[in-house]
Amino acid sequence: MTTATQLFAHWQQVRRVLIETANKFTEADLSFAPFEGAWTVGQILCHIADAEEGWFQYVIHRQYEKWPDQFTPANYLTLAAIQQGWAEVHTRTEAYLDTLPLEDLDQIILTPWGSNFSLNWIIWHVIEHEIHHRGELSLILGMLGREGLDV
């Protein structure tokens, strides 16, 4: 029998490569913005945890009164701190997926802002979001003259 953890197992590969990509940055790079008005590397890295926590703990589980706002460069000053934040958030997500019956994936979630999404859509959206920003970070590495993703 397939479990939700097995269905979304590709996320482990996505996360592994995200961590490899993040490890190519230096602490000084956290304040780098690729163009005026763009998010810094630190903001992008924090946003990955913010989005996962927001979708799972705010939208699905309603553990927060509003979208979480603790994942900011001011609260996560180093690459190690950011990666620790990712790990804490993702541990909660994985624990949820471990207990999620596949038949619940069709459940429609009414978001706090009034939109409806299936639970399946939300989970894939968060994975896709991580992939998107992983690619963005790889591009920024190239702008910094370093090797980006090669997967």
Secondary structure, DSSP 4 states (H G I P E B T S, - for coil): ---HHHHTTHHHHHHHHHHHHHTTS-TGGGG--SSTTPPPHHHHHHHHHHHHHIIIIIIIS--SSS-----STTT--SHHHHHHHHHHHHHHHHHHHHH--GGGGG-EEE-TTS-EEEHHHHHHHHHHHHHHHHHHHHHHHHHTTS-----
